[in-house]
Amino acid sequence: MMMNSKEKYYPETRFGGFTDLDGTVAFFSRVNSLIDGSSVVLDVGCGRGEYSEDPIPLRKNLRVLQGKAGKVIGIDVDQHAQTNPFIDEFHLIQSDSWPIESNSIDLIVCDNVLEHINNPEQFFTEIHRVLKNGGFLCARTPNRWSYIALAATLIPNKLHSKVTSAVQDNRQEEDVFPTLYKCNSIGKLKRIMKRSDFDGIAYGYEAEPSYLSFSRAAYFFGVLHQRFAPGFLKPAIFAFGKMRKNAA
């Protein structure tokens, strides 16, 4: 049913399997443009690499940075993330301080992680510490004020894994973690990036409404929202920043 709805509202899907609005394609296309063969990339919250199961080759290839960068280091609070096949090196996060050398990273990818962070100030302190001057931060996170996040707040965290895996294709329960939304508005992200010595941007983004694929009526509502909702209500926030050269 979802594919029929997707092809109805996004007919370009028939040619390659993805829409022109695909959030993963948009986000990781920009990430890819910022790395080269000498880059050291830090994937914060790298997970198990569940995108290995992505049936769309182009989208999967964009997410895999291994082989494009000089080294991809993964860190995560979950020890199962060490099985991620797309990282060159793994470190387990066991405290507020990351097991990464200072001023050693060219680019940080933080994909759907910020919503789980209890102390955003400490999190950005670590980002600032490990990034080289001129290094890049690339973050994607749910918008606290989107209909998806607002609906999620009505569901107890202990049920999130079951609900998410039920409505989102190919999402396993073990890949779903409690959400806190402490740094998940465009304004908050802009302010904390500025305090952390970044020249950056943060803006709302909305792809096709895959979360609503369980119902034709819900999917139609999502399409209308995608086309007409203002940026501050878009379900996702993209943030890109460059560490200032004169940062301490």
C-alpha positions in Angstrom: 0.0 0.0 0.0 2.8 2.4 0.9 4.5 2.0 -2.5 1.2 2.6 -4.3 0.7 5.8 -2.3 4.3 6.9 -2.7 4.2 6.4 -6.5 0.9 8.2 -6.6 2.1 11.4 -4.9 5.8 11.0 -5.8 5.8 9.4 -9.3 9.6 9.8 -9.7 9.9 6.9 -7.2 9.4 4.6 -10.1 12.9 5.6 -11.4 15.4 4.5 -8.8 13.1 3.8 -5.9 13.5 7.2 -4.1 11.7 10.5 -4.2 13.2 13.9 -5.0 12.5 14.8 -1.3 14.2 11.7 0.3 15.7 13.1 3.5 18.5 10.6 3.7 19.6 11.3 0.1 19.5 15.0 0.7 21.4 14.9 4.1 24.1 12.4 3.1 24.7 14.1 -0.3 25.8 17.1 1.6 27.9 15.0 4.0 29.6 13.3 1.0 30.4 16.7 -0.5 32.4 17.6 2.7 34.8 14.7 2.8 37.7 13.4 0.8 40.2 10.6 1.0 42.1 12.1 3.8 39.2 12.9 6.1 38.8 11.4 9.5 35.1 11.0 10.1 33.4 10.4 13.5 30.0 8.8 13.4 28.4 9.6 16.7 25.8 7.0 17.6 26.9 4.9 14.7 24.5 2.0 15.5 24.7 -1.5 14.0 24.7 -0.1 10.4 21.1 -1.1 9.8 21.2 0.7 6.5 23.0 -2.4 5.1 19.5 -3.6 4.5 18.4 -0.6 2.5 17.0 -1.8 -0.8 17.8 1.4 -2.6 21.5 1.2 -3.8 22.1 4.9 -4.2 20.7 5.8 -0.8 22.7 3.0 0.9 25.9 4.1 -1.0 25.5 7.7 0.2 25.3 6.5 3.8 28.4 4.4 3.6 31.4 6.7 4.1 33.9 4.0 4.6 36.3 3.9 1.6 35.4 7.5 0.7 37.0 9.0 3.8 40.5 8.1 5.1 39.0 6.6 8.3 35.5 6.3 9.8 35.4 6.0 13.6 32.2 4.9 15.2 31.1 5.6 18.8 28.0 4.5 20.6 26.6 3.8 24.0 25.4 0.4 22.7 28.2 -2.2 22.5 26.3 -4.0 19.7 27.3 -1.1 17.5 30.7 -2.6 17.2 29.2 -5.0 14.6 28.7 -2.1 12.2 30.4 -3.2 9.0 30.8 0.4 7.7 33.2 1.7 10.3 37.0 1.2 10.5 37.2 1.6 14.3 34.7 1.4 17.2 34.8 2.9 20.7 32.1 2.4 23.4 30.9 5.6 25.1 30.9 4.9 28.9 30.9 8.5 30.3 30.2 12.1 29.3 33.7 12.2 27.8 34.1 10.5 24.4 37.1 8.1 23.9 38.4 10.2 21.1 41.5 12.4 21.0 41.1 16.1 21.0 41.4 18.0 17.6 41.5 14.7 15.7 38.3 14.7 13.7 37.6 16.4 10.3 33.9 15.8 10.2 31.2 14.6 12.7 28.1 12.9 11.5 25.3 12.9 14.1 22.3 11.2 12.5 19.1 11.0 14.6 21.0 11.1 17.9 20.4 14.5 19.4 16.8 13.6 20.4 18.3 11.0 22.8 20.8 13.3 24.5 20.2 14.2 28.2 22.8 17.0 28.4 23.2 18.8 25.1 25.7 21.3 26.5 28.1 18.5 27.4 27.5 16.8 24.1 28.5 19.9 22.2 31.5 20.4 24.5 32.7 17.1 23.3 32.0 17.9 19.7 34.0 21.1 20.1 36.9 19.2 21.8 37.4 16.5 19.2 36.8 18.6 16.0 39.8 20.2 14.3 39.6 23.9 13.5 37.7 24.2 10.3 36.1 20.8 10.9 32.4 20.1 10.0 29.4 19.0 12.0 26.5 17.4 10.1 23.4 16.6 12.2 19.9 15.4 11.4 17.3 15.1 14.2 13.6 15.2 14.6 11.9 18.5 15.2 10.4 18.8 18.7 7.4 20.7 17.3 6.6 18.4 14.4 3.5 16.2 14.4 5.7 13.1 14.7 7.5 14.3 17.8 4.3 15.6 19.4 2.6 12.3 18.8 5.6 10.5 20.2 5.4 12.4 23.5 1.9 10.8 24.0 3.4 7.3 23.8 5.4 6.1 26.8 9.1 5.6 26.0 8.9 1.9 26.9 6.5 1.4 24.0 8.4 3.5 21.4 10.3 0.5 20.1 7.2 -1.5 19.4 5.3 1.4 17.8 8.2 2.6 15.7 9.0 -0.8 14.3 5.3 -1.3 13.5 4.9 1.9 11.5 8.4 2.3 10.0 9.6 -0.2 7.4 12.8 -2.1 8.3 13.2 -0.5 11.7 14.1 -3.1 14.4 13.0 -2.7 18.0 16.6 -2.9 19.2 17.5 0.2 17.2 14.9 2.4 18.9 16.1 4.3 22.0 14.2 6.7 24.5 13.6 10.2 23.2 14.2 13.3 25.3 14.0 16.2 22.8 16.2 18.6 24.8 17.9 20.2 21.8 15.3 19.7 19.1 14.1 23.0 17.7 15.7 25.1 15.1 16.2 28.0 17.5 17.9 25.8 20.2 20.2 24.2 17.7 21.3 27.6 16.2 22.0 28.9 19.7 24.0 26.0 20.9 26.0 25.8 17.7 26.9 29.5 18.0 28.0 29.1 21.6 30.1 26.1 20.4 32.1 28.3 17.9 30.4 27.1 14.8 29.5 29.1 11.7 26.4 27.1 10.8 22.8 26.7 9.8 19.8 24.8 11.0 16.6 24.4 9.0 13.5 22.3 8.8 13.2 19.5 6.2 10.4 17.2 5.3 10.7 14.1 3.1 7.8 11.9 2.0 5.7 10.8 5.0 7.0 7.3 5.5 5.9 7.2 9.1 2.3 7.4 7.9 2.5 4.6 5.4 0.3 2.4 7.6 -2.8 4.3 6.3 -3.8 5.9 3.0 -5.6 8.7 4.8 -2.7 9.4 7.1 -0.3 9.3 4.2 -2.4 11.9 2.3 -2.3 14.1 5.4 1.4 13.8 5.5 1.7 14.8 1.8 -0.3 17.9 2.5 1.8 18.7 5.5 5.0 18.2 3.5 3.8 20.6 0.8 2.3 23.4 2.9 3.7 23.4 6.5 6.1 26.2 7.4 9.8 25.3 8.0 9.7 25.4 11.8 7.1 22.6 11.8 8.9 20.3 9.4 9.5 16.8 11.0 13.3 16.9 10.6 16.0 19.5 11.3 19.2 19.5 9.3 22.1 21.3 10.8 25.5 21.9 9.3 28.4 23.8 10.9 32.0 24.6 10.4 34.3 25.1 13.4 35.7 28.7 13.3 39.4 28.8 12.5 40.1 31.0 15.5 38.3 28.8 18.0 40.3 27.9 21.1 
